[in-house]
């Protein structure tokens, strides 16, 4: 369990999907974030992450809230992954950004945790979608998406 | 700024998000890529 993370609003599941929310509290006030683990096929899930607009009830996965709490948001997203793997230990979670900025966000997330959690999780970076090519995530890598799964030693 | 204040509102919002997901209206572009990756991993 990481210490400096935001609390989630419950952890509800719908069919095979999991949805959770948290509030980012920063220099621009409160920004509600949504994280979803959407079932794709077999043990494969897509991680979706974006800002939730309470007025329009829409999700913007390209929003730049710039709330000054990136480190805590990264830690919270990571915490959601750990919680998800506790429920679905055989899952493969796919993560890709909606643009280069978001991909860098996820790359940063993975680099932050890859070293400390390399004995628990496998972190792979997708270098090409079709045909699919991927490698173990490394520094200075250039990735279009990521695959995270739990190691069994 | 508002936040989701009560439990029933939270559940309602989560259900709405899950419904959007199930209709393929949420993170559609990413989900399409996820399907592309998943289908190739299965081979």
N, CA and C atoms of all chains as a GROMACS GRO file, in nm:
protein
  588
    1UNK      N    1   0.084  -0.120   0.000
    1UNK     CA    2   0.000   0.000   0.000
    1UNK      C    3   0.088   0.125   0.000
    2UNK      N    4   0.068   0.212  -0.098
    2UNK     CA    5   0.145   0.336  -0.103
    2UNK      C    6   0.086   0.437  -0.005
    3UNK      N    7   0.172   0.525   0.046
    3UNK     CA    8   0.124   0.617   0.150
    3UNK      C    9   0.057   0.741   0.090
    4UNK      N   10   0.123   0.806  -0.002
    4UNK     CA   11   0.073   0.934  -0.049
    4UNK      C   12  -0.014   0.918  -0.174
    5UNK      N   13  -0.133   0.870  -0.154
    5UNK     CA   14  -0.226   0.852  -0.265
    5UNK      C   15  -0.362   0.911  -0.226
    6UNK      N   16  -0.444   0.936  -0.327
    6UNK     CA   17  -0.581   0.980  -0.300
    6UNK      C   18  -0.668   0.857  -0.272
    7UNK      N   19  -0.774   0.880  -0.198
    7UNK     CA   20  -0.867   0.771  -0.168
    7UNK      C   21  -0.964   0.751  -0.285
    8UNK      N   22  -0.997   0.627  -0.310
    8UNK     CA   23  -1.092   0.597  -0.416
    8UNK      C   24  -1.234   0.604  -0.364
    9UNK      N   25  -1.325   0.635  -0.455
    9UNK     CA   26  -1.468   0.623  -0.423
    9UNK      C   27  -1.506   0.478  -0.446
   10UNK      N   28  -1.513   0.402  -0.342
   10UNK     CA   29  -1.554   0.262  -0.356
   10UNK      C   30  -1.475   0.193  -0.466
   11UNK      N   31  -1.500   0.072  -0.489
   11UNK     CA   32  -1.436  -0.002  -0.598
   11UNK      C   33  -1.543  -0.093  -0.655
   12UNK      N   34  -1.629  -0.035  -0.734
   12UNK     CA   35  -1.743  -0.111  -0.785
   12UNK      C   36  -1.704  -0.186  -0.911
   13UNK      N   37  -1.767  -0.300  -0.931
   13UNK     CA   38  -1.746  -0.372  -1.057
   13UNK      C   39  -1.880  -0.390  -1.127
   14UNK      N   40  -1.877  -0.383  -1.259
   14UNK     CA   41  -1.995  -0.400  -1.340
   14UNK      C   42  -1.962  -0.505  -1.445
   15UNK      N   43  -2.030  -0.618  -1.436
   15UNK     CA   44  -1.993  -0.732  -1.519
   15UNK      C   45  -1.844  -0.761  -1.495
   16UNK      N   46  -1.763  -0.748  -1.599
   16UNK     CA   47  -1.621  -0.775  -1.579
   16UNK      C   48  -1.539  -0.647  -1.573
   17UNK      N   49  -1.606  -0.534  -1.577
   17UNK     CA   50  -1.536  -0.406  -1.574
   17UNK      C   51  -1.528  -0.351  -1.432
   18UNK      N   52  -1.424  -0.275  -1.408
   18UNK     CA   53  -1.406  -0.211  -1.278
   18UNK      C   54  -1.392  -0.061  -1.299
   19UNK      N   55  -1.463   0.014  -1.218
   19UNK     CA   56  -1.459   0.160  -1.231
   19UNK      C   57  -1.436   0.221  -1.094
   20UNK      N   58  -1.346   0.318  -1.086
   20UNK     CA   59  -1.326   0.386  -0.961
   20UNK      C   60  -1.292   0.532  -0.985
   21UNK      N   61  -1.317   0.612  -0.885
   21UNK     CA   62  -1.295   0.755  -0.894
   21UNK      C   63  -1.208   0.803  -0.779
   22UNK      N   64  -1.141   0.914  -0.804
   22UNK     CA   65  -1.078   0.985  -0.692
   22UNK      C   66  -1.074   1.133  -0.726
   23UNK      N   67  -1.058   1.214  -0.623
   23UNK     CA   68  -1.049   1.358  -0.642
   23UNK      C   69  -0.905   1.404  -0.628
   24UNK      N   70  -0.856   1.469  -0.732
   24UNK     CA   71  -0.726   1.533  -0.724
   24UNK      C   72  -0.746   1.671  -0.661
   25UNK      N   73  -0.668   1.700  -0.558
   25UNK     CA   74  -0.681   1.828  -0.487
   25UNK      C   75  -0.552   1.906  -0.507
   26UNK      N   76  -0.560   2.014  -0.583
   26UNK     CA   77  -0.439   2.088  -0.612
   26UNK      C   78  -0.464   2.235  -0.633
   27UNK      N   79  -0.372   2.296  -0.704
   27UNK     CA   80  -0.376   2.443  -0.718
   27UNK      C   81  -0.499   2.491  -0.796
   28UNK      N   82  -0.556   2.403  -0.877
   28UNK     CA   83  -0.677   2.441  -0.951
   28UNK      C   84  -0.805   2.389  -0.886
   29UNK      N   85  -0.794   2.348  -0.762
   29UNK     CA   86  -0.912   2.299  -0.690
   29UNK      C   87  -0.927   2.149  -0.702
   30UNK      N   88  -1.051   2.105  -0.711
   30UNK     CA   89  -1.080   1.961  -0.716
   30UNK      C   90  -1.101   1.918  -0.860
   31UNK      N   91  -1.030   1.816  -0.900
   31UNK     CA   92  -1.052   1.757  -1.033
   31UNK      C   93  -1.083   1.609  -1.012
   32UNK      N   94  -1.203   1.571  -1.048
   32UNK     CA   95  -1.243   1.431  -1.030
   32UNK      C   96  -1.185   1.347  -1.143
   33UNK      N   97  -1.119   1.240  -1.104
   33UNK     CA   98  -1.055   1.149  -1.201
   33UNK      C   99  -1.127   1.016  -1.201
   34UNK      N  100  -1.133   0.956  -1.316
   34UNK     CA  101  -1.191   0.823  -1.325
   34UNK      C  102  -1.087   0.726  -1.382
   35UNK      N  103  -1.084   0.609  -1.323
   35UNK     CA  104  -0.998   0.501  -1.372
   35UNK      C  105  -1.090   0.384  -1.403
   36UNK      N  106  -1.073   0.326  -1.520
   36UNK     CA  107  -1.154   0.208  -1.551
   36UNK      C  108  -1.064   0.096  -1.601
   37UNK      N  109  -1.101  -0.024  -1.563
   37UNK     CA  110  -1.036  -0.144  -1.614
   37UNK      C  111  -1.141  -0.215  -1.696
   38UNK      N  112  -1.129  -0.205  -1.826
   38UNK     CA  113  -1.232  -0.259  -1.913
   38UNK      C  114  -1.189  -0.394  -1.968
   39UNK      N  115  -1.277  -0.490  -1.948
   39UNK     CA  116  -1.248  -0.626  -1.996
   39UNK      C  117  -1.248  -0.628  -2.149
   40UNK      N  118  -1.143  -0.688  -2.205
   40UNK     CA  119  -1.133  -0.696  -2.351
   40UNK      C  120  -1.156  -0.840  -2.396
   41UNK      N  121  -1.073  -0.930  -2.345
   41UNK     CA  122  -1.082  -1.069  -2.387
   41UNK      C  123  -0.995  -1.154  -2.295
   42UNK      N  124  -1.042  -1.271  -2.263
   42UNK     CA  125  -0.968  -1.363  -2.175
   42UNK      C  126  -0.924  -1.287  -2.051
   43UNK      N  127  -0.791  -1.276  -2.024
   43UNK     CA  128  -0.746  -1.202  -1.904
   43UNK      C  129  -0.701  -1.061  -1.938
   44UNK      N  130  -0.739  -1.014  -2.052
   44UNK     CA  131  -0.685  -0.889  -2.104
   44UNK      C  132  -0.778  -0.772  -2.073
   45UNK      N  133  -0.722  -0.667  -2.013
   45UNK     CA  134  -0.801  -0.550  -1.974
   45UNK      C  135  -0.734  -0.423  -2.028
   46UNK      N  136  -0.818  -0.326  -2.060
   46UNK     CA  137  -0.767  -0.195  -2.096
   46UNK      C  138  -0.783  -0.101  -1.977
   47UNK      N  139  -0.675  -0.028  -1.946
   47UNK     CA  140  -0.688   0.074  -1.842
   47UNK      C  141  -0.723   0.207  -1.906
   48UNK      N  142  -0.834   0.265  -1.865
   48UNK     CA  143  -0.872   0.398  -1.911
   48UNK      C  144  -0.860   0.495  -1.795
   49UNK      N  145  -0.814   0.615  -1.826
   49UNK     CA  146  -0.794   0.714  -1.720
   49UNK      C  147  -0.822   0.852  -1.776
   50UNK      N  148  -0.902   0.928  -1.706
   50UNK     CA  149  -0.931   1.063  -1.754
   50UNK      C  150  -0.997   1.147  -1.648
   51UNK      N  151  -1.027   1.271  -1.684
   51UNK     CA  152  -1.096   1.364  -1.593
   51UNK      C  153  -1.247   1.347  -1.612
   52UNK      N  154  -1.317   1.344  -1.501
   52UNK     CA  155  -1.462   1.330  -1.507
   52UNK      C  156  -1.527   1.467  -1.485
   53UNK      N  157  -1.608   1.508  -1.582
   53UNK     CA  158  -1.679   1.634  -1.571
   53UNK      C  159  -1.817   1.609  -1.512
   54UNK      N  160  -1.835   1.657  -1.390
   54UNK     CA  161  -1.961   1.629  -1.320
   54UNK      C  162  -2.080   1.701  -1.382
   55UNK      N  163  -2.054   1.814  -1.446
   55UNK     CA  164  -2.165   1.891  -1.504
   55UNK      C  165  -2.219   1.819  -1.628
   56UNK      N  166  -2.128   1.775  -1.714
   56UNK     CA  167  -2.171   1.714  -1.841
   56UNK      C  168  -2.174   1.562  -1.834
   57UNK      N  169  -2.124   1.506  -1.722
   57UNK     CA  170  -2.114   1.361  -1.706
   57UNK      C  171  -2.038   1.297  -1.822
   58UNK      N  172  -1.931   1.360  -1.858
   58UNK     CA  173  -1.847   1.305  -1.964
   58UNK      C  174  -1.704   1.289  -1.911
   59UNK      N  175  -1.628   1.209  -1.983
   59UNK     CA  176  -1.488   1.185  -1.944
   59UNK      C  177  -1.397   1.237  -2.054
   60UNK      N  178  -1.297   1.310  -2.012
   60UNK     CA  179  -1.202   1.364  -2.107
   60UNK      C  180  -1.066   1.300  -2.079
   61UNK      N  181  -1.022   1.214  -2.172
   61UNK     CA  182  -0.892   1.149  -2.149
   61UNK      C  183  -0.778   1.226  -2.215
   62UNK      N  184  -0.808   1.348  -2.259
   62UNK     CA  185  -0.701   1.434  -2.314
   62UNK      C  186  -0.681   1.558  -2.227
   63UNK      N  187  -0.761   1.568  -2.122
   63UNK     CA  188  -0.755   1.689  -2.038
   63UNK      C  189  -0.619   1.702  -1.970
   64UNK      N  190  -0.575   1.828  -1.958
   64UNK     CA  191  -0.452   1.855  -1.884
   64UNK      C  192  -0.493   1.940  -1.765
   65UNK      N  193  -0.516   1.875  -1.652
   65UNK     CA  194  -0.569   1.950  -1.538
   65UNK      C  195  -0.461   2.034  -1.472
   66UNK      N  196  -0.334   1.996  -1.489
   66UNK     CA  197  -0.223   2.076  -1.437
   66UNK      C  198  -0.251   2.121  -1.294
   67UNK      N  199  -0.281   2.024  -1.211
   67UNK     CA  200  -0.325   2.056  -1.075
   67UNK      C  201  -0.209   2.056  -0.974
   68UNK      N  202  -0.088   2.038  -1.028
   68UNK     CA  203   0.030   2.047  -0.941
   68UNK      C  204   0.051   1.928  -0.848
   69UNK      N  205  -0.017   1.818  -0.878
   69UNK     CA  206  -0.007   1.702  -0.789
   69UNK      C  207   0.022   1.573  -0.868
   70UNK      N  208   0.099   1.592  -0.976
   70UNK     CA  209   0.129   1.479  -1.066
   70UNK      C  210   0.181   1.356  -0.992
   71UNK      N  211   0.272   1.379  -0.897
   71UNK     CA  212   0.333   1.267  -0.826
   71UNK      C  213   0.227   1.186  -0.751
   72UNK      N  214   0.136   1.258  -0.688
   72UNK     CA  215   0.033   1.190  -0.610
   72UNK      C  216  -0.067   1.120  -0.703
   73UNK      N  217  -0.096   1.182  -0.817
   73UNK     CA  218  -0.187   1.120  -0.914
   73UNK      C  219  -0.124   0.992  -0.970
   74UNK      N  220   0.006   1.000  -1.002
   74UNK     CA  221   0.077   0.880  -1.051
   74UNK      C  222   0.070   0.768  -0.948
   75UNK      N  223   0.095   0.804  -0.823
   75UNK     CA  224   0.092   0.704  -0.715
   75UNK      C  225  -0.048   0.644  -0.702
   76UNK      N  226  -0.149   0.726  -0.721
   76UNK     CA  227  -0.287   0.678  -0.707
   76UNK      C  228  -0.323   0.583  -0.821
   77UNK      N  229  -0.279   0.617  -0.942
   77UNK     CA  230  -0.305   0.528  -1.055
   77UNK      C  231  -0.233   0.394  -1.032
   78UNK      N  232  -0.110   0.405  -0.982
   78UNK     CA  233  -0.037   0.281  -0.954
   78UNK      C  234  -0.111   0.199  -0.847
   79UNK      N  235  -0.161   0.268  -0.744
   79UNK     CA  236  -0.233   0.198  -0.638
   79UNK      C  237  -0.355   0.125  -0.696
   80UNK      N  238  -0.421   0.188  -0.792
   80UNK     CA  239  -0.539   0.124  -0.854
   80UNK      C  240  -0.497  -0.004  -0.927
   81UNK      N  241  -0.377  -0.001  -0.988
   81UNK     CA  242  -0.327  -0.121  -1.055
   81UNK      C  243  -0.300  -0.232  -0.954
   82UNK      N  244  -0.237  -0.195  -0.844
   82UNK     CA  245  -0.209  -0.297  -0.741
   82UNK      C  246  -0.339  -0.356  -0.687
   83UNK      N  247  -0.437  -0.270  -0.664
   83UNK     CA  248  -0.567  -0.317  -0.613
   83UNK      C  249  -0.634  -0.409  -0.716
   84UNK      N  250  -0.621  -0.370  -0.844
   84UNK     CA  251  -0.684  -0.450  -0.949
   84UNK      C  252  -0.618  -0.588  -0.958
   85UNK      N  253  -0.486  -0.591  -0.950
   85UNK     CA  254  -0.416  -0.721  -0.958
   85UNK      C  255  -0.445  -0.809  -0.836
   86UNK      N  256  -0.481  -0.746  -0.726
   86UNK     CA  257  -0.520  -0.825  -0.609
   86UNK      C  258  -0.651  -0.900  -0.637
   87UNK      N  259  -0.736  -0.840  -0.720
   87UNK     CA  260  -0.864  -0.903  -0.755
   87UNK      C  261  -0.847  -0.996  -0.876
   88UNK      N  262  -0.768  -0.952  -0.971
   88UNK     CA  263  -0.747  -1.027  -1.096
   88UNK      C  264  -0.597  -1.054  -1.114
   89UNK      N  265  -0.542  -1.148  -1.039
   89UNK     CA  266  -0.396  -1.169  -1.044
   89UNK      C  267  -0.343  -1.221  -1.178
   90UNK      N  268  -0.430  -1.280  -1.259
   90UNK     CA  269  -0.384  -1.332  -1.388
   90UNK      C  270  -0.402  -1.232  -1.503
   91UNK      N  271  -0.444  -1.113  -1.469
   91UNK     CA  272  -0.476  -1.015  -1.574
   91UNK      C  273  -0.351  -0.964  -1.645
   92UNK      N  274  -0.371  -0.925  -1.769
   92UNK     CA  275  -0.273  -0.844  -1.842
   92UNK      C  276  -0.343  -0.710  -1.862
   93UNK      N  277  -0.281  -0.605  -1.814
   93UNK     CA  278  -0.342  -0.472  -1.828
   93UNK      C  279  -0.270  -0.395  -1.936
   94UNK      N  280  -0.347  -0.350  -2.032
   94UNK     CA  281  -0.293  -0.271  -2.144
   94UNK      C  282  -0.317  -0.124  -2.114
   95UNK      N  283  -0.214  -0.044  -2.136
   95UNK     CA  284  -0.225   0.101  -2.113
   95UNK      C  285  -0.170   0.173  -2.235
   96UNK      N  286  -0.247   0.264  -2.288
   96UNK     CA  287  -0.194   0.350  -2.393
   96UNK      C  288  -0.250   0.489  -2.373
   97UNK      N  289  -0.174   0.588  -2.413
   97UNK     CA  290  -0.220   0.725  -2.398
   97UNK      C  291  -0.298   0.771  -2.520
   98UNK      N  292  -0.381   0.872  -2.499
   98UNK     CA  293  -0.457   0.926  -2.611
   98UNK      C  294  -0.370   1.017  -2.698
   99UNK      N  295  -0.255   1.053  -2.647
   99UNK     CA  296  -0.159   1.134  -2.724
   99UNK      C  297  -0.020   1.114  -2.664
  100UNK      N  298   0.078   1.182  -2.720
  100UNK     CA  299   0.216   1.166  -2.672
  100UNK      C  300   0.231   1.210  -2.527
  101UNK      N  301   0.158   1.314  -2.490
  101UNK     CA  302   0.168   1.364  -2.352
  101UNK      C  303   0.123   1.256  -2.255
  102UNK      N  304   0.010   1.194  -2.288
  102UNK     CA  305  -0.043   1.088  -2.201
  102UNK      C  306   0.048   0.965  -2.201
  103UNK      N  307   0.106   0.936  -2.317
  103UNK     CA  308   0.198   0.821  -2.321
  103UNK      C  309   0.319   0.847  -2.232
  104UNK      N  310   0.363   0.971  -2.231
  104UNK     CA  311   0.476   1.006  -2.143
  104UNK      C  312   0.435   0.994  -1.997
  105UNK      N  313   0.309   1.030  -1.968
  105UNK     CA  314   0.257   1.016  -1.830
  105UNK      C  315   0.266   0.869  -1.787
  106UNK      N  316   0.221   0.781  -1.875
  106UNK     CA  317   0.222   0.638  -1.840
  106UNK      C  318   0.365   0.583  -1.834
  107UNK      N  319   0.449   0.632  -1.925
  107UNK     CA  320   0.589   0.588  -1.926
  107UNK      C  321   0.654   0.627  -1.792
  108UNK      N  322   0.624   0.748  -1.747
  108UNK     CA  323   0.676   0.796  -1.620
  108UNK      C  324   0.623   0.710  -1.505
  109UNK      N  325   0.495   0.680  -1.514
  109UNK     CA  326   0.434   0.593  -1.411
  109UNK      C  327   0.509   0.461  -1.403
  110UNK      N  328   0.532   0.402  -1.519
  110UNK     CA  329   0.594   0.269  -1.522
  110UNK      C  330   0.740   0.275  -1.479
  111UNK      N  331   0.812   0.375  -1.528
  111UNK     CA  332   0.953   0.386  -1.486
  111UNK      C  333   0.964   0.408  -1.336
  112UNK      N  334   0.869   0.485  -1.280
  112UNK     CA  335   0.870   0.511  -1.135
  112UNK      C  336   0.861   0.382  -1.055
  113UNK      N  337   0.783   0.289  -1.107
  113UNK     CA  338   0.753   0.170  -1.027
  113UNK      C  339   0.822   0.043  -1.076
  114UNK      N  340   0.872   0.046  -1.201
  114UNK     CA  341   0.929  -0.076  -1.260
  114UNK      C  342   1.045  -0.130  -1.177
  115UNK      N  343   1.128  -0.039  -1.130
  115UNK     CA  344   1.246  -0.084  -1.057
  115UNK      C  345   1.208  -0.151  -0.924
  116UNK      N  346   1.122  -0.083  -0.849
  116UNK     CA  347   1.085  -0.135  -0.716
  116UNK      C  348   0.995  -0.258  -0.722
  117UNK      N  349   0.921  -0.271  -0.833
  117UNK     CA  350   0.823  -0.380  -0.839
  117UNK      C  351   0.859  -0.484  -0.946
  118UNK      N  352   0.986  -0.480  -0.992
  118UNK     CA  353   1.027  -0.570  -1.100
  118UNK      C  354   1.022  -0.717  -1.059
  119UNK      N  355   1.024  -0.742  -0.929
  119UNK     CA  356   1.017  -0.882  -0.883
  119UNK      C  357   0.872  -0.929  -0.866
  120UNK      N  358   0.778  -0.838  -0.888
  120UNK     CA  359   0.636  -0.873  -0.872
  120UNK      C  360   0.561  -0.864  -1.006
  121UNK      N  361   0.596  -0.762  -1.085
  121UNK     CA  362   0.524  -0.738  -1.211
  121UNK      C  363   0.619  -0.740  -1.330
  122UNK      N  364   0.560  -0.772  -1.444
  122UNK     CA  365   0.634  -0.762  -1.570
  122UNK      C  366   0.584  -0.637  -1.641
  123UNK      N  367   0.677  -0.552  -1.682
  123UNK     CA  368   0.643  -0.427  -1.750
  123UNK      C  369   0.694  -0.435  -1.893
  124UNK      N  370   0.604  -0.434  -1.988
  124UNK     CA  371   0.646  -0.440  -2.128
  124UNK      C  372   0.597  -0.318  -2.203
  125UNK      N  373   0.679  -0.274  -2.296
  125UNK     CA  374   0.644  -0.157  -2.376
  125UNK      C  375   0.615  -0.199  -2.519
  126UNK      N  376   0.505  -0.149  -2.572
  126UNK     CA  377   0.467  -0.181  -2.711
  126UNK      C  378   0.539  -0.081  -2.803
  127UNK      N  379   0.618  -0.137  -2.895
  127UNK     CA  380   0.690  -0.050  -2.988
  127UNK      C  381   0.618  -0.042  -3.122
  128UNK      N  382   0.530  -0.138  -3.148
  128UNK     CA  383   0.452  -0.135  -3.272
  128UNK      C  384   0.323  -0.213  -3.251
  129UNK      N  385   0.215  -0.157  -3.302
  129UNK     CA  386   0.086  -0.223  -3.281
  129UNK      C  387   0.057  -0.334  -3.382
  130UNK      N  388   0.093  -0.310  -3.508
  130UNK     CA  389   0.061  -0.410  -3.610
  130UNK      C  390   0.172  -0.419  -3.714
  131UNK      N  391   0.250  -0.524  -3.715
  131UNK     CA  392   0.242  -0.638  -3.626
  131UNK      C  393   0.286  -0.599  -3.484
  132UNK      N  394   0.233  -0.671  -3.388
  132UNK     CA  395   0.262  -0.638  -3.248
  132UNK      C  396   0.407  -0.666  -3.213
  133UNK      N  397   0.472  -0.565  -3.161
  133UNK     CA  398   0.610  -0.580  -3.115
  133UNK      C  399   0.622  -0.514  -2.979
  134UNK      N  400   0.683  -0.583  -2.888
  134UNK     CA  401   0.701  -0.524  -2.754
  134UNK      C  402   0.826  -0.578  -2.690
  135UNK      N  403   0.871  -0.510  -2.587
  135UNK     CA  404   0.994  -0.549  -2.517
  135UNK      C  405   0.979  -0.513  -2.370
  136UNK      N  406   1.066  -0.566  -2.288
  136UNK     CA  407   1.067  -0.526  -2.147
  136UNK      C  408   1.101  -0.377  -2.141
  137UNK      N  409   1.024  -0.304  -2.063
  137UNK     CA  410   1.043  -0.159  -2.057
  137UNK      C  411   1.182  -0.125  -2.006
  138UNK      N  412   1.245  -0.031  -2.073
  138UNK     CA  413   1.379   0.014  -2.033
  138UNK      C  414   1.384   0.166  -2.040
  139UNK      N  415   1.484   0.220  -1.975
  139UNK     CA  416   1.508   0.364  -1.983
  139UNK      C  417   1.536   0.400  -2.128
  140UNK      N  418   1.497   0.516  -2.170
  140UNK     CA  419   1.522   0.565  -2.306
  140UNK      C  420   1.441   0.490  -2.411
  141UNK      N  421   1.345   0.413  -2.367
  141UNK     CA  422   1.260   0.344  -2.465
  141UNK      C  423   1.158   0.438  -2.524
  142UNK      N  424   1.104   0.400  -2.640
  142UNK     CA  425   0.998   0.481  -2.702
  142UNK      C  426   0.880   0.389  -2.724
  143UNK      N  427   0.773   0.413  -2.651
  143UNK     CA  428   0.663   0.318  -2.650
  143UNK      C  429   0.529   0.382  -2.684
  144UNK      N  430   0.447   0.302  -2.752
  144UNK     CA  431   0.313   0.349  -2.788
  144UNK      C  432   0.208   0.298  -2.689
  145UNK      N  433   0.249   0.202  -2.609
  145UNK     CA  434   0.158   0.147  -2.510
  145UNK      C  435   0.236   0.054  -2.417
  146UNK      N  436   0.168   0.002  -2.318
  146UNK     CA  437   0.235  -0.080  -2.217
  146UNK      C  438   0.149  -0.199  -2.178
  147UNK      N  439   0.215  -0.305  -2.137
  147UNK     CA  440   0.146  -0.424  -2.087
  147UNK      C  441   0.202  -0.453  -1.948
  148UNK      N  442   0.114  -0.466  -1.852
  148UNK     CA  443   0.158  -0.499  -1.716
  148UNK      C  444   0.089  -0.628  -1.673
  149UNK      N  445   0.168  -0.719  -1.624
  149UNK     CA  446   0.111  -0.844  -1.573
  149UNK      C  447   0.191  -0.885  -1.450
  150UNK      N  448   0.133  -0.977  -1.376
  150UNK     CA  449   0.197  -1.020  -1.252
  150UNK      C  450   0.291  -1.138  -1.279
  151UNK      N  451   0.407  -1.135  -1.217
  151UNK     CA  452   0.502  -1.244  -1.232
  151UNK      C  453   0.468  -1.356  -1.134
  152UNK      N  454   0.491  -1.476  -1.174
  152UNK     CA  455   0.476  -1.587  -1.081
  152UNK      C  456   0.609  -1.657  -1.069
  153UNK      N  457   0.673  -1.642  -0.953
  153UNK     CA  458   0.808  -1.699  -0.936
  153UNK      C  459   0.801  -1.830  -0.862
  154UNK      N  460  -1.566   2.419  -0.762
  154UNK     CA  461  -1.574   2.287  -0.827
  154UNK      C  462  -1.656   2.190  -0.742
  155UNK      N  463  -1.728   2.107  -0.810
  155UNK     CA  464  -1.809   2.008  -0.739
  155UNK      C  465  -1.734   1.876  -0.729
  156UNK      N  466  -1.773   1.795  -0.636
  156UNK     CA  467  -1.722   1.660  -0.631
  156UNK      C  468  -1.840   1.565  -0.608
  157UNK      N  469  -1.816   1.438  -0.626
  157UNK     CA  470  -1.925   1.342  -0.608
  157UNK      C  471  -1.940   1.318  -0.458
  158UNK      N  472  -2.046   1.373  -0.402
  158UNK     CA  473  -2.050   1.380  -0.256
  158UNK      C  474  -2.113   1.260  -0.187
  159UNK      N  475  -2.215   1.203  -0.243
  159UNK     CA  476  -2.276   1.094  -0.167
  159UNK      C  477  -2.267   0.961  -0.240
  160UNK      N  478  -2.283   0.856  -0.162
  160UNK     CA  479  -2.260   0.720  -0.211
  160UNK      C  480  -2.352   0.685  -0.328
  161UNK      N  481  -2.480   0.719  -0.317
  161UNK     CA  482  -2.573   0.680  -0.424
  161UNK      C  483  -2.538   0.753  -0.553
  162UNK      N  484  -2.492   0.878  -0.539
  162UNK     CA  485  -2.450   0.954  -0.657
  162UNK      C  486  -2.325   0.891  -0.718
  163UNK      N  487  -2.235   0.845  -0.632
  163UNK     CA  488  -2.114   0.780  -0.680
  163UNK      C  489  -2.149   0.654  -0.759
  164UNK      N  490  -2.237   0.573  -0.702
  164UNK     CA  491  -2.273   0.447  -0.766
  164UNK      C  492  -2.342   0.473  -0.900
  165UNK      N  493  -2.429   0.574  -0.899
  165UNK     CA  494  -2.499   0.611  -1.023
  165UNK      C  495  -2.399   0.654  -1.130
  166UNK      N  496  -2.301   0.731  -1.088
  166UNK     CA  497  -2.200   0.779  -1.184
  166UNK      C  498  -2.116   0.664  -1.234
  167UNK      N  499  -2.078   0.576  -1.143
  167UNK     CA  500  -1.998   0.460  -1.183
  167UNK      C  501  -2.076   0.373  -1.282
  168UNK      N  502  -2.205   0.356  -1.255
  168UNK     CA  503  -2.288   0.275  -1.344
  168UNK      C  504  -2.296   0.338  -1.482
  169UNK      N  505  -2.304   0.470  -1.483
  169UNK     CA  506  -2.311   0.540  -1.612
  169UNK      C  507  -2.182   0.519  -1.692
  170UNK      N  508  -2.071   0.527  -1.621
  170UNK     CA  509  -1.942   0.507  -1.687
  170UNK      C  510  -1.932   0.363  -1.740
  171UNK      N  511  -1.974   0.267  -1.658
  171UNK     CA  512  -1.970   0.128  -1.701
  171UNK      C  513  -2.061   0.105  -1.822
  172UNK      N  514  -2.175   0.172  -1.822
  172UNK     CA  515  -2.267   0.160  -1.935
  172UNK      C  516  -2.204   0.215  -2.062
  173UNK      N  517  -2.139   0.330  -2.049
  173UNK     CA  518  -2.070   0.389  -2.165
  173UNK      C  519  -1.964   0.293  -2.218
  174UNK      N  520  -1.894   0.231  -2.121
  174UNK     CA  521  -1.790   0.135  -2.160
  174UNK      C  522  -1.851   0.020  -2.238
  175UNK      N  523  -1.959  -0.034  -2.184
  175UNK     CA  524  -2.018  -0.152  -2.246
  175UNK      C  525  -2.071  -0.121  -2.387
  176UNK      N  526  -2.105   0.005  -2.411
  176UNK     CA  527  -2.152   0.044  -2.544
  176UNK      C  528  -2.036   0.087  -2.635
  177UNK      N  529  -1.915   0.075  -2.582
  177UNK     CA  530  -1.800   0.111  -2.662
  177UNK      C  531  -1.784   0.260  -2.681
  178UNK      N  532  -1.846   0.339  -2.592
  178UNK     CA  533  -1.842   0.484  -2.607
  178UNK      C  534  -1.739   0.550  -2.515
  179UNK      N  535  -1.666   0.467  -2.446
  179UNK     CA  536  -1.569   0.523  -2.351
  179UNK      C  537  -1.429   0.476  -2.390
  180UNK      N  538  -1.338   0.569  -2.400
  180UNK     CA  539  -1.200   0.537  -2.436
  180UNK      C  540  -1.197   0.450  -2.562
  181UNK      N  541  -1.284   0.483  -2.657
  181UNK     CA  542  -1.303   0.397  -2.775
  181UNK      C  543  -1.174   0.372  -2.853
  182UNK      N  544  -1.096   0.477  -2.868
  182UNK     CA  545  -0.972   0.464  -2.946
  182UNK      C  546  -0.875   0.368  -2.877
  183UNK      N  547  -0.865   0.382  -2.745
  183UNK     CA  548  -0.775   0.295  -2.668
  183UNK      C  549  -0.825   0.151  -2.670
  184UNK      N  550  -0.954   0.138  -2.658
  184UNK     CA  551  -1.012   0.003  -2.656
  184UNK      C  552  -0.988  -0.067  -2.790
  185UNK      N  553  -0.996   0.008  -2.899
  185UNK     CA  554  -0.969  -0.050  -3.031
  185UNK      C  555  -0.825  -0.102  -3.037
  186UNK      N  556  -0.734  -0.024  -2.981
  186UNK     CA  557  -0.594  -0.068  -2.978
  186UNK      C  558  -0.579  -0.190  -2.888
  187UNK      N  559  -0.651  -0.189  -2.777
  187UNK     CA  560  -0.644  -0.303  -2.684
  187UNK      C  561  -0.690  -0.431  -2.753
  188UNK      N  562  -0.798  -0.421  -2.830
  188UNK     CA  563  -0.846  -0.538  -2.905
  188UNK      C  564  -0.740  -0.585  -3.006
  189UNK      N  565  -0.676  -0.490  -3.070
  189UNK     CA  566  -0.573  -0.522  -3.168
  189UNK      C  567  -0.457  -0.598  -3.101
  190UNK      N  568  -0.417  -0.551  -2.985
  190UNK     CA  569  -0.307  -0.615  -2.912
  190UNK      C  570  -0.352  -0.753  -2.862
  191UNK      N  571  -0.470  -0.758  -2.803
  191UNK     CA  572  -0.519  -0.884  -2.746
  191UNK      C  573  -0.531  -0.992  -2.853
  192UNK      N  574  -0.581  -0.954  -2.969
  192UNK     CA  575  -0.600  -1.054  -3.075
  192UNK      C  576  -0.467  -1.109  -3.124
  193UNK      N  577  -0.364  -1.027  -3.123
  193UNK     CA  578  -0.233  -1.074  -3.167
  193UNK      C  579  -0.162  -1.155  -3.058
  194UNK      N  580  -0.189  -1.123  -2.935
  194UNK     CA  581  -0.128  -1.200  -2.824
  194UNK      C  582  -0.184  -1.342  -2.821
  195UNK      N  583  -0.308  -1.356  -2.862
  195UNK     CA  584  -0.372  -1.488  -2.858
  195UNK      C  585  -0.316  -1.584  -2.962
  196UNK      N  586  -0.255  -1.528  -3.068
  196UNK     CA  587  -0.206  -1.613  -3.178
  196UNK      C  588  -0.088  -1.698  -3.133
   0.00000   0.00000   0.00000
